[in-house]
Amino acid sequence: MDWSALQALLRQTNAEPRPYQARIVEKTARMFLGDYQNGAGETEPAARSVMIESPTGSGKTVMGLLIAKVLQQFTGAKVGWVAMRRNLLDQVQHENERHGIGLDLRTISMFEKNPPSGLDLLVIDEAQHDASNSCSHLHNVIQPKWILGLTATPFRTDHVKLCFDKVVKDAGIHQLIQDGYLSRFDHYTLPRWEAASLADTYCTEPERWGKSIFFFHMVEECVAFQRLMLERGIACDVVTGETDRESQLEAFRRGDVRVLANCMVLTEGFDDPTLQTAWVRPSVKGPTIQMAGRALRRHESLPVKQIVQCRQTKHPFVKTASPRQQFLWHPDGWRPLKVNPKLELCSHNACRLIAQTVVSLPRFLTRKQERRRVRRVRH
């Protein structure tokens, strides 16, 4: 296959893929079309399913659209795009038009009972849900030739394994922050995660935190937190599976509401670059990355975003990416965690002293010398 045609195809769009995006698009397309060579220089068999693992804000939607466009251009593939929520399906259509990709696709709800047939490529947005019963139903009915999964967190709390022939990864969160594709962030650690103390923390310095999303374990906590915020004059709304999410998010984007509280509703499919602070409840790695990732999209007016966690979390986000600064809460306020500026000098001096130390080493004898020494002692 003439892969220069792929480069020409990408240039025809307005997407202008970043270097890592271009690498992922080409590698994945080659895997599907049986033209991928591994590290040993061997051409691998064509893959039926490939999952792209790439951080929130890295442009998975654009990458998925470009891969689908390549397959459609070269093979005439009919494409279906699957997502859990309607706003995600609307978003992919918007990105398709905005970047001039021109992909002919059919959007499908993950919960659709009578999905269309005759599709060749099925793109699964938020592919960590691919093992769900609703998605299995789509696979059984549609039976596509190829399956492309897109996810930032290929982890499931029920430990059910995701089954893809190949997994493609490139730049991680830390690298994308260093390269300037994701926002730098400061990390804050609170003693505990309680609605009252969180409300106190925010309301003491509302300008520091700005537009914020708070994550809780239970809806009751969200409601209690909202009440405390409203009592102090802070516009706050609670987003659940039962509320009018679209109008709530639109009010947040406009700035009519400065604070949103939810459990896990906003961990997927919510993208607002003007979000300044993500308040991440205690959790394990996968959900933590999802929640914290909401705050990493860049915005020209916010060069540094903020992530707040507590000491009880099982996965501090600093294990995933290095913050610009870290702060720890003390009774007298936020205390920065700074490296002692004299630490490097102390280390250098210690190494110099060790190098200058005179050490008496024990004398080592050969076996022959040892036998002679033993004979002399005996006689």
C-alpha positions in Angstrom: 0.0 0.0 0.0 1.2 3.5 -0.8 1.3 5.2 2.6 2.2 8.5 1.0 -1.5 8.6 0.0 -2.3 8.5 3.8 -0.2 11.6 4.4 -1.9 13.3 1.5 -5.3 12.4 2.9 -4.4 13.9 6.3 -3.2 17.1 4.6 -6.6 17.4 3.0 -8.3 17.9 6.4 -8.1 20.8 8.8 -7.2 18.5 11.7 -3.4 19.1 11.5 -2.6 16.1 13.7 0.1 16.4 16.3 3.1 14.2 15.9 1.9 11.6 18.3 -1.6 11.6 16.8 -0.1 11.1 13.3 2.0 8.1 14.6 -1.1 6.6 16.2 -3.3 7.0 13.1 -0.7 5.4 10.8 0.2 2.6 13.2 -3.5 1.7 13.9 -4.4 1.8 10.2 -1.5 -0.4 9.3 -2.6 -2.9 12.0 -6.1 -3.1 10.5 -4.9 -3.4 7.0 -2.2 -6.0 7.7 0.7 -3.8 6.8 2.2 -3.3 10.3 5.8 -4.5 11.0 6.8 -5.2 14.6 10.2 -4.5 16.2 11.7 -7.5 14.6 10.8 -6.3 11.1 8.1 -9.0 10.7 4.7 -8.1 9.2 2.0 -9.1 11.6 -1.4 -10.5 10.6 -4.2 -8.0 10.2 -5.9 -7.2 13.5 -9.7 -7.3 13.9 -9.8 -5.0 17.0 -7.5 -2.3 18.2 -7.8 -0.2 21.3 -6.1 3.3 21.5 -5.2 4.2 25.0 -4.5 8.0 25.2 -5.1 10.6 27.9 -8.1 12.9 28.3 -7.5 15.9 26.2 -5.1 14.2 23.7 -7.6 14.3 20.9 -8.9 10.7 20.8 -12.0 11.8 18.8 -9.9 13.3 16.0 -7.6 10.3 15.9 -10.6 8.0 15.7 -12.2 10.0 12.9 -8.9 10.1 10.9 -8.4 6.3 11.3 -12.0 5.7 10.2 -11.5 8.1 7.2 -8.4 6.1 6.1 -10.2 2.8 6.2 -13.2 4.4 4.4 -10.9 5.9 1.8 -8.9 2.7 1.1 -11.6 0.1 1.5 -15.0 1.8 1.3 -15.7 0.8 4.9 -19.1 1.8 6.4 -18.5 3.3 9.8 -20.6 3.3 13.0 -19.6 5.4 16.0 -20.8 4.2 19.4 -21.0 6.2 22.7 -23.0 6.1 25.9 -24.3 9.6 25.8 -26.0 11.7 23.2 -23.6 14.7 23.8 -20.6 12.5 22.9 -22.3 11.5 19.6 -23.1 15.1 18.9 -19.5 16.0 19.7 -18.1 13.5 17.1 -20.3 15.0 14.4 -19.2 18.5 15.3 -15.5 17.5 15.3 -16.0 15.7 11.9 -17.3 18.9 10.4 -15.0 21.4 12.2 -11.9 19.6 11.0 -13.1 19.0 7.5 -12.5 15.3 7.8 -15.7 14.4 5.8 -16.2 10.9 7.3 -19.5 9.3 6.4 -20.6 7.7 9.7 -23.6 6.5 11.6 -23.9 7.5 15.3 -25.2 4.7 17.6 -26.2 4.9 21.2 -24.6 2.1 23.3 -28.1 1.3 24.6 -29.8 1.1 21.2 -31.9 -2.1 20.9 -32.1 -2.2 17.1 -28.8 -1.0 15.8 -28.1 -0.8 12.0 -26.5 -3.7 10.2 -24.0 -3.8 7.4 -21.3 -1.7 9.1 -17.7 -2.6 8.6 -16.0 -0.5 11.3 -17.4 0.1 14.7 -15.7 2.8 16.8 -16.3 2.5 20.5 -15.9 5.7 22.4 -15.0 5.2 26.1 -13.9 1.7 25.2 -13.7 0.6 28.9 -17.4 0.0 28.5 -16.9 -2.5 25.7 -17.3 -5.4 28.0 -20.8 -4.3 29.1 -23.9 -6.2 28.2 -25.3 -3.4 26.1 -22.1 -3.2 24.0 -22.0 -7.0 23.6 -25.5 -6.8 22.2 -24.3 -4.3 19.5 -21.3 -6.5 18.6 -23.6 -9.6 18.2 -26.1 -7.7 16.0 -23.7 -5.7 13.9 -20.8 -8.1 13.6 -18.4 -5.6 12.2 -15.2 -6.5 10.4 -13.2 -4.1 12.5 -13.5 -2.7 16.0 -11.7 0.5 17.1 -11.7 1.3 20.9 -10.9 4.8 22.3 -10.2 5.2 26.0 -8.1 7.2 28.5 -8.6 4.6 31.2 -8.7 0.9 30.1 -9.5 -0.1 33.7 -12.8 -1.6 34.9 -13.7 -1.6 38.6 -15.4 -5.0 38.1 -12.0 -6.4 36.9 -13.6 -7.7 33.6 -10.9 -7.8 31.0 -11.2 -5.9 27.7 -10.6 -8.1 24.7 -8.7 -6.3 21.9 -6.2 -7.8 19.5 -3.9 -4.9 19.8 -3.4 -1.9 22.1 -1.7 1.3 20.8 -0.2 3.7 23.2 2.1 6.7 22.6 2.5 9.8 24.8 1.2 9.6 28.4 -0.2 12.4 30.6 3.2 13.5 32.0 4.7 13.7 28.5 1.8 15.6 27.0 2.0 18.1 29.9 5.8 18.5 29.3 5.2 19.0 25.5 2.5 21.6 26.2 -0.5 19.7 24.8 -2.1 19.4 28.3 -2.1 22.0 31.0 0.4 22.3 33.9 -1.2 21.9 37.3 -0.7 22.5 41.0 -1.6 19.7 43.4 -3.3 20.3 46.8 -3.8 17.7 49.5 -6.5 18.1 52.2 -6.7 16.0 55.5 -10.2 14.6 54.7 -13.0 14.5 52.2 -16.1 15.9 53.8 -18.8 18.2 52.3 -18.5 20.8 55.1 -14.8 21.1 55.1 -14.7 21.2 51.3 -17.3 24.0 51.3 -15.2 25.9 53.9 -12.1 25.5 51.8 -13.7 26.8 48.6 -15.6 29.7 50.1 -12.5 30.9 52.0 -10.7 31.6 48.7 -13.3 31.4 45.8 -11.0 33.3 43.5 -8.1 30.9 44.0 -10.3 27.9 42.9 -12.5 29.5 40.2 -14.8 27.3 38.1 -14.7 23.9 39.9 -16.1 20.4 39.7 -16.5 18.4 42.9 -16.7 14.6 43.0 -18.4 12.8 45.8 -19.2 9.1 46.6 -22.9 9.7 47.2 -25.6 12.0 45.8 -26.6 12.8 49.4 -23.1 14.3 49.9 -23.6 16.4 46.7 -26.9 17.8 48.0 -25.4 18.6 51.4 -22.5 20.4 49.7 -24.8 22.3 47.4 -26.8 23.6 50.3 -23.7 24.8 52.1 -22.5 26.6 49.0 -25.8 28.3 48.2 -26.0 29.5 51.8 -22.7 31.3 51.2 -23.8 32.9 47.9 -21.9 30.5 45.6 -23.9 29.4 42.5 -23.7 25.6 42.7 -25.6 22.8 40.9 -25.8 19.0 41.4 -25.5 16.9 38.2 -27.0 13.4 38.4 -28.3 10.8 35.9 -31.8 12.2 36.5 -31.1 16.0 36.0 -31.1 18.0 32.8 -27.4 17.6 32.3 -27.1 19.5 29.1 -28.7 22.7 30.4 -26.6 22.4 33.6 -23.4 22.1 31.7 -24.3 25.0 29.4 -24.9 27.2 32.4 -21.5 26.2 33.8 -19.8 27.0 30.5 -21.5 30.4 30.4 -20.3 31.1 34.0 -23.8 31.3 35.4 -22.9 28.4 37.7 -19.4 28.4 39.1 -19.4 25.0 40.9 -20.8 21.6 39.9 -21.1 18.6 42.3 -21.6 15.0 41.1 -20.6 11.5 41.8 -19.3 9.9 38.6 -21.5 11.5 35.9 -18.9 14.0 34.8 -15.9 11.6 34.6 -16.6 11.0 30.9 -17.7 13.2 28.0 -17.4 16.5 29.8 -14.9 18.9 28.3 -14.7 22.5 29.4 -11.3 24.1 29.0 -12.4 27.0 31.3 -12.6 24.5 34.2 -10.0 25.7 36.7 -10.1 23.1 39.5 -11.0 19.4 39.8 -11.8 18.3 43.3 -11.1 14.6 43.2 -12.7 12.3 45.8 -10.6 9.4 47.2 -10.5 6.5 44.7 -8.3 4.1 42.8 -6.1 4.8 39.8 -8.7 4.6 36.9 -11.4 6.8 38.3 -8.8 9.2 39.7 -7.3 9.7 36.3 -10.7 10.3 34.8 -11.7 12.8 37.4 -8.4 14.7 37.5 -8.2 14.7 33.7 -11.2 17.1 33.5 -8.9 19.9 34.5 -6.0 19.3 32.1 -7.4 20.8 29.0 -5.5 23.9 28.1 -7.0 27.4 28.0 -5.2 30.6 27.2 -6.5 32.4 30.3 -5.5 29.6 32.7 -1.9 28.6 32.2 -2.0 26.5 35.3 -4.9 24.3 36.5 -5.5 22.8 39.9 -6.2 19.3 41.3 -7.3 18.8 44.9 -7.3 15.4 46.7 -7.1 14.2 50.3 -4.7 12.0 52.2 -7.1 9.0 52.2 -7.0 8.5 48.4 -5.5 5.3 47.1 -4.0 7.0 44.1 -2.5 10.5 44.5 -2.4 12.1 41.0 1.2 13.0 41.5 1.9 9.3 40.8 0.6 9.8 37.3 2.1 13.2 36.4 4.4 15.7 38.1 2.8 18.9 39.3 4.3 22.4 39.0 3.9 22.8 42.8 2.5 20.8 45.7 0.6 22.2 48.7 -0.4 20.5 51.9 -3.1 21.8 54.2 -2.1 22.8 57.7 -4.2 24.6 60.4 -2.4 27.9 59.5 -3.2 27.4 55.7 -1.7 25.9 52.6 2.0 25.0 53.0 4.0 24.5 49.8 6.1 21.3 49.6 9.5 22.5 48.4 12.8 20.7 48.0 15.4 22.1 50.3 17.6 24.4 48.1 20.7 23.2 49.9 19.9 19.5 49.5 22.0 19.2 46.3 25.0 21.0 48.0 24.7 18.7 51.0 24.7 15.7 48.8 27.7 17.0 46.8 29.7 17.6 50.0 28.9 14.2 51.4 30.1 12.5 48.2 33.3 14.5 48.3 34.0 13.5 51.9 33.4 9.8 51.1 35.8 10.1 48.2 38.5 11.6 50.4 38.1 9.1 53.3 41.1 6.7 53.7 39.8 3.2 54.1 41.9 0.2 55.3 40.9 -2.8 53.2 41.5 -6.4 54.5 44.2 -8.4 52.9 43.0 -11.1 50.5 45.1 -14.2 50.0 45.2 -16.7 47.3 44.4 -20.3 48.1 48.1 -21.2 47.8 49.1 -18.4 50.1 46.5 -19.5 52.6 47.7 -23.1 52.6 51.3 -21.9 53.3 50.0 -19.7 56.1 48.2 -22.6 57.7 51.3 -24.9 57.5 53.4 -22.3 59.2 50.9 -21.9 62.0 50.8 -25.7 62.5 54.6 -26.0 62.7 
